[in-house]
Amino acid sequence: MVESDLIVNEREPNASLLLSYIKGRASASERKQVEEWMAENEENEQSVLQLGRIYFAQRTHQRIASRDPHAAFESMQKRKKGRQVKMWIQRIAVAAACLTGVVFVTKYISKAQKPAQQISQLITVEANPGMRTHIHLPDGTTAYLNSNSTLTYTIPFDEKERSVALKGEAYFKVSHNAEQPFVVSVADDNMHIRVLGTEFNVQAYQDEENIQTTLVEGSVKLLYKNESGKMVEQSLKPSEKADFNHRSKNMMVKTVDTEFDTAWMDGRLVFKDTPLPEVLKKLSHFYNVKFEVTDPIIRSYNFTGTFSNRQLSQILDYLKISSNINYTINQSEKDDSEGVKYTTIVLRKRS
């Protein structure tokens, strides 16, 4: 990744325009904009084709959901035999990188042999590294995903609760339903966040021991196991932040300014006397980079600054001037086939 890749290309059509184009509802000027962008390179054209596949697959899903699932399954069984059914499912189960920086993966969970049940779908939504996106869930809840985050859920939701699993960071605006709680599972089920209808931010990346939950509105209940293995409950009030270490089982709750934990949704980063390790963690997630600190004294520094849609190099230059720190950017030499590539930023104290 080069520094120019750390911000979204301003020439890219947004998701709404692309969907209008795919649906055939775009104006002549909008069609021209999309088609010119597609003509720039094959990758752009493939992105639109992938988004089209997702749209038409979702239309198929909706038609299936509107039918009697038992009758639909029986009808399909008559038309398709085992091998053909498998191929049909594989074609509809898609994983596509959309221009909004999100990957959808859909799997069918067949429960049609029981007439009273529906055919369920396991949905995985992933924000690509260095990107942020949002998705509207079937119940009206909106989930905003930070870089390199994954949200998994089954539709339709269970009758008793609306369950989702998060890896990474997300902000939830939960649609209120007192009869069907919304439950977020994090850190491989080490903690559950239970709400009825509220707004809160959760940070639970797999490579970190701490799970941070910041409540903006309403109330939440955190369910986790303490040091003795007993399941306990912790309630939060607005402007409270819970920091739970799922290895040591230690829980800390404090009052905070929620802007510091939610500004990322608007492309902003806000710091005020923030310990540098916390600053580097946020920069790492926001820009999909890794930091290497060569001088331990740097970890004791605090940092203040507000940045809106800035390139990483600009923030690093500000850090250099304000904190007497030098930095070196090392581009990854890792092959694309080996997985996600990270740029490494080496920090050292200026002599």
C-alpha positions as CSV (number, residue, x, y, z in Angstrom):
1,M,0.0,0.0,0.0
2,V,1.2,3.5,-0.8
3,E,0.1,6.6,0.9
4,S,-2.2,7.6,-1.9
5,D,-4.1,4.4,-1.3
6,L,-5.0,5.5,2.2
7,I,-7.9,7.7,1.1
8,V,-10.8,6.8,-1.1
9,N,-10.6,7.9,-4.8
10,E,-12.9,10.9,-5.2
11,R,-13.8,9.9,-8.8
12,E,-15.4,6.7,-7.8
13,P,-19.2,6.7,-8.1
14,N,-20.9,6.1,-4.8
15,A,-23.0,3.0,-4.0
16,S,-26.3,4.7,-4.5
17,L,-25.4,5.8,-8.1
18,L,-24.1,2.3,-8.9
19,L,-27.3,0.7,-7.7
20,S,-29.3,3.1,-9.8
21,Y,-27.2,2.2,-12.8
22,I,-27.7,-1.5,-12.2
23,K,-31.5,-1.1,-11.7
24,G,-31.7,0.9,-14.9
25,R,-32.9,4.0,-13.1
26,A,-29.8,6.3,-13.7
27,S,-30.1,9.4,-15.8
28,A,-28.1,9.8,-19.0
29,S,-25.4,11.8,-17.3
30,E,-25.2,9.3,-14.5
31,R,-24.9,6.4,-16.9
32,K,-22.1,8.2,-18.7
33,Q,-20.3,8.8,-15.4
34,V,-20.5,5.2,-14.4
35,E,-19.6,3.8,-17.9
36,E,-16.6,6.1,-18.2
37,W,-15.4,5.0,-14.8
38,M,-15.8,1.3,-15.8
39,A,-13.9,1.9,-19.0
40,E,-10.8,3.2,-17.0
41,N,-9.7,-0.4,-16.1
42,E,-11.0,-3.9,-15.8
43,E,-11.0,-3.8,-12.0
44,N,-13.7,-1.1,-12.1
45,E,-15.8,-3.1,-14.5
46,Q,-15.5,-6.2,-12.4
47,S,-16.5,-4.3,-9.3
48,V,-19.8,-3.2,-11.0
49,L,-20.4,-6.7,-12.2
50,Q,-19.9,-8.1,-8.7
51,L,-22.3,-5.5,-7.2
52,G,-24.8,-6.5,-9.8
53,R,-24.5,-10.1,-8.8
54,I,-25.2,-9.2,-5.2
55,Y,-28.2,-7.1,-6.1
56,F,-29.9,-9.7,-8.2
57,A,-29.0,-12.4,-5.6
58,Q,-30.7,-10.4,-2.9
59,R,-33.8,-10.0,-5.1
60,T,-33.8,-13.8,-5.4
61,H,-33.6,-14.1,-1.7
62,Q,-36.5,-11.8,-1.2
63,R,-38.7,-13.8,-3.6
64,I,-37.7,-17.0,-1.8
65,A,-38.6,-15.4,1.6
66,S,-42.0,-14.3,0.4
67,R,-43.0,-17.9,-0.5
68,D,-44.1,-20.8,1.6
69,P,-40.6,-22.3,2.3
70,H,-41.8,-25.8,2.6
71,A,-43.6,-25.7,-0.7
72,A,-40.7,-23.9,-2.4
73,F,-38.3,-26.5,-1.2
74,E,-40.5,-29.4,-2.4
75,S,-40.9,-27.7,-5.7
76,M,-37.2,-27.2,-6.1
77,Q,-36.5,-30.8,-5.2
78,K,-38.7,-31.9,-8.1
79,R,-36.9,-29.6,-10.5
80,K,-33.3,-30.1,-9.2
81,K,-31.4,-33.2,-8.2
82,G,-28.6,-33.3,-5.7
83,R,-25.7,-32.2,-7.9
84,Q,-27.8,-29.5,-9.6
85,V,-29.0,-28.1,-6.3
86,K,-25.4,-27.8,-5.0
87,M,-24.3,-25.9,-8.1
88,W,-27.3,-23.6,-7.8
89,I,-26.4,-22.7,-4.2
90,Q,-22.8,-22.2,-5.0
91,R,-23.7,-19.7,-7.7
92,I,-26.0,-17.7,-5.5
93,A,-23.6,-17.7,-2.5
94,V,-21.4,-14.8,-3.5
95,A,-18.4,-13.0,-2.0
96,A,-17.8,-9.7,-3.7
97,A,-15.7,-6.6,-3.0
98,C,-18.0,-3.6,-3.4
99,L,-16.9,0.0,-4.0
100,T,-18.2,0.9,-0.6
101,G,-15.5,-1.2,0.9
102,V,-17.6,-4.1,1.9
103,V,-17.7,-7.8,1.2
104,F,-20.9,-9.8,1.4
105,V,-20.8,-13.6,1.9
106,T,-24.2,-15.4,1.9
107,K,-24.8,-19.1,2.8
108,Y,-28.1,-20.9,2.9
109,I,-29.0,-23.0,6.0
110,S,-31.9,-25.2,4.9
111,K,-34.6,-25.8,7.4
112,A,-37.3,-26.4,4.9
113,Q,-37.9,-30.0,5.9
114,K,-39.9,-28.5,8.8
115,P,-42.9,-26.6,7.5
116,A,-43.1,-24.2,10.4
117,Q,-39.5,-22.9,9.8
118,Q,-38.0,-20.7,7.1
119,I,-34.9,-21.1,5.0
120,S,-32.2,-19.2,6.8
121,Q,-29.3,-17.3,5.4
122,L,-26.0,-16.8,7.1
123,I,-24.7,-13.3,6.1
124,T,-21.2,-12.0,6.6
125,V,-20.4,-8.4,6.0
126,E,-16.8,-7.3,6.0
127,A,-15.3,-3.8,5.7
128,N,-12.1,-4.0,3.6
129,P,-8.8,-3.0,5.2
130,G,-8.4,0.8,5.2
131,M,-12.1,1.3,4.4
132,R,-15.3,2.0,6.4
133,T,-18.9,1.2,5.5
134,H,-22.4,0.7,6.9
135,I,-25.2,-1.8,6.5
136,H,-28.9,-1.7,7.3
137,L,-30.0,-4.9,9.1
138,P,-33.4,-6.5,8.5
139,D,-34.9,-5.1,11.7
140,G,-34.1,-1.5,10.8
141,T,-30.8,-1.4,12.8
142,T,-27.9,0.3,11.2
143,A,-24.3,-1.0,11.8
144,Y,-21.3,1.1,10.8
145,L,-18.1,-1.0,10.3
146,N,-14.6,0.3,10.8
147,S,-11.6,-0.9,8.7
148,N,-11.0,-4.7,8.6
149,S,-14.1,-5.5,10.7
150,T,-16.6,-8.3,10.1
151,L,-20.3,-8.6,11.1
152,T,-22.1,-12.0,10.9
153,Y,-25.8,-12.7,11.4
154,T,-28.5,-15.0,10.3
155,I,-31.7,-13.9,8.6
156,P,-34.4,-14.1,9.5
157,F,-33.4,-13.3,13.1
158,D,-34.4,-15.8,15.8
159,E,-37.8,-15.1,17.3
160,K,-36.3,-14.6,20.8
161,E,-33.4,-12.3,20.0
162,R,-31.6,-10.5,17.2
163,S,-28.1,-12.0,17.4
164,V,-25.0,-10.7,15.5
165,A,-21.3,-11.5,15.9
166,L,-18.6,-8.8,15.6
167,K,-14.9,-9.0,14.9
168,G,-13.4,-5.6,14.8
169,E,-15.1,-2.2,15.5
170,A,-18.7,-1.1,14.8
171,Y,-21.2,1.5,15.8
172,F,-24.7,0.3,16.2
173,K,-28.0,2.3,15.9
174,V,-30.3,-0.3,17.2
175,S,-34.0,-0.3,16.3
176,H,-36.1,-0.6,19.5
177,N,-37.9,-3.8,20.1
178,A,-38.7,-4.7,23.7
179,E,-39.9,-8.2,22.7
180,Q,-36.7,-9.1,20.8
181,P,-33.4,-7.9,22.3
182,F,-30.4,-7.1,20.1
183,V,-27.4,-9.1,21.2
184,V,-23.8,-8.5,20.0
185,S,-21.3,-11.4,20.6
186,V,-17.6,-10.5,20.6
187,A,-14.2,-12.1,21.2
188,D,-15.5,-15.6,20.4
189,D,-18.4,-15.4,22.7
190,N,-16.3,-14.1,25.7
191,M,-18.8,-11.2,26.1
192,H,-22.3,-10.4,25.0
193,I,-23.8,-6.9,24.7
194,R,-27.5,-6.9,25.2
195,V,-29.8,-4.0,24.2
196,L,-33.4,-3.2,23.3
197,G,-32.8,-0.1,21.3
198,T,-29.9,2.3,21.6
199,E,-26.7,3.6,20.1
200,F,-23.2,2.4,21.1
201,N,-19.7,1.7,19.8
202,V,-17.8,-1.6,20.2
203,Q,-14.2,-2.3,19.6
204,A,-13.2,-5.9,19.7
205,Y,-10.4,-6.7,17.3
206,Q,-9.2,-10.3,17.4
207,D,-5.5,-9.5,18.0
208,E,-6.3,-7.3,21.1
209,E,-7.2,-8.5,24.6
210,N,-9.4,-5.5,25.5
211,I,-13.1,-5.1,24.4
212,Q,-14.2,-1.5,24.6
213,T,-17.9,-0.6,24.7
214,T,-19.0,3.1,24.7
215,L,-22.6,3.9,25.2
216,V,-24.0,7.0,23.5
217,E,-27.7,6.7,24.1
218,G,-30.1,4.4,26.0
219,S,-28.7,1.6,28.0
220,V,-26.8,-1.7,27.5
221,K,-26.0,-4.8,29.6
222,L,-22.7,-6.5,29.3
223,L,-22.6,-10.2,30.1
224,Y,-19.2,-11.8,30.7
225,K,-17.4,-14.3,32.9
226,N,-15.4,-13.0,35.8
227,E,-12.2,-14.4,37.2
228,S,-14.0,-17.2,39.0
229,G,-15.8,-18.2,35.8
230,K,-19.2,-16.9,37.0
231,M,-21.4,-15.1,34.5
232,V,-21.9,-11.5,35.7
233,E,-23.7,-8.5,34.3
234,Q,-22.5,-4.9,34.0
235,S,-24.9,-2.1,33.0
236,L,-23.8,1.1,31.3
237,K,-25.3,4.6,31.3
238,P,-24.9,7.2,28.5
239,S,-21.3,8.5,28.2
240,E,-19.9,5.5,30.0
241,K,-17.2,3.3,28.5
242,A,-16.5,-0.3,29.6
243,D,-13.0,-1.7,29.1
244,F,-13.0,-5.5,29.5
245,N,-9.9,-7.6,29.3
246,H,-11.2,-11.0,28.2
247,R,-7.9,-12.8,29.2
248,S,-7.5,-11.3,32.8
249,K,-11.4,-10.9,33.1
250,N,-10.8,-7.4,34.5
251,M,-13.6,-4.9,33.9
252,M,-13.2,-1.1,34.2
253,V,-16.0,1.5,33.6
254,K,-15.4,5.2,33.3
255,T,-17.2,8.4,32.0
256,V,-15.9,9.6,28.7
257,D,-16.5,12.1,25.9
258,T,-18.1,9.8,23.3
259,E,-16.9,11.8,20.4
260,F,-13.4,10.3,20.8
261,D,-14.8,6.8,20.2
262,T,-17.3,7.6,17.5
263,A,-15.6,10.3,15.3
264,W,-14.2,7.5,13.0
265,M,-17.6,7.1,11.4
266,D,-17.3,10.6,9.9
267,G,-13.8,10.1,8.8
268,R,-12.4,12.0,11.8
269,L,-9.9,11.2,14.5
270,V,-10.0,13.1,17.7
271,F,-7.4,13.0,20.4
272,K,-7.0,15.0,23.6
273,D,-4.0,14.2,25.9
274,T,-4.5,10.6,24.6
275,P,-1.7,8.1,25.5
276,L,0.3,7.5,22.4
277,P,-0.3,3.7,22.5
278,E,-4.0,4.4,22.2
279,V,-3.4,6.9,19.4
280,L,-1.3,4.3,17.4
281,K,-4.0,1.7,17.9
282,K,-6.7,4.0,16.4
283,L,-4.4,5.0,13.5
284,S,-3.6,1.3,12.9
285,H,-7.2,0.4,12.5
286,F,-8.2,3.6,10.6
287,Y,-5.4,3.3,7.9
288,N,-4.7,-0.4,8.0
289,V,-1.1,0.0,9.0
290,K,1.1,-1.4,11.8
291,F,3.4,0.6,14.1
292,E,6.8,-0.4,15.4
293,V,8.2,1.7,18.3
294,T,11.9,1.5,18.7
295,D,12.3,3.7,21.7
296,P,10.1,2.7,24.7
297,I,10.0,6.3,26.0
298,I,7.7,7.2,23.1
299,R,5.0,5.0,24.6
300,S,4.8,7.4,27.6
301,Y,3.9,10.4,25.4
302,N,0.4,11.9,25.1
303,F,-1.0,13.4,22.0
304,T,-3.7,16.0,21.1
305,G,-5.1,16.7,17.7
306,T,-8.2,16.6,15.5
307,F,-8.0,15.3,12.0
308,S,-10.7,15.1,9.3
309,N,-10.2,13.0,6.2
310,R,-6.4,13.5,6.4
311,Q,-3.8,11.3,4.8
312,L,-1.7,9.3,7.2
313,S,1.5,11.1,6.1
314,Q,-0.1,14.4,7.3
315,I,-0.9,13.0,10.7
316,L,2.6,11.5,11.0
317,D,4.2,14.9,10.1
318,Y,2.1,16.6,12.8
319,L,3.2,13.9,15.3
320,K,6.8,14.5,14.2
321,I,6.6,18.2,14.9
322,S,4.5,18.1,18.1
323,S,6.1,15.1,19.8
324,N,9.7,15.1,18.6
325,I,9.3,11.8,16.8
326,N,10.9,10.6,13.6
327,Y,9.2,8.0,11.4
328,T,10.0,5.7,8.5
329,I,7.4,4.1,6.2
330,N,8.2,0.5,5.2
331,Q,6.1,-0.8,2.4
332,S,5.1,-4.5,2.7
333,E,6.9,-6.8,0.3
334,K,4.3,-9.5,1.0
335,D,2.7,-11.1,-2.0
336,D,-1.0,-10.5,-2.5
337,S,-1.7,-14.2,-2.4
338,E,-0.4,-14.4,1.2
339,G,-3.2,-12.3,2.6
340,V,-3.7,-8.7,3.8
341,K,-0.7,-6.5,3.2
342,Y,0.3,-4.0,5.9
343,T,2.5,-0.9,5.7
344,T,4.7,-0.7,8.8
345,I,5.5,2.7,10.3
346,V,8.7,2.7,12.4
347,L,8.7,5.4,15.2
348,R,11.9,6.5,16.9
349,K,12.8,9.5,19.2
350,R,14.5,12.3,17.5
351,S,18.0,12.9,18.7
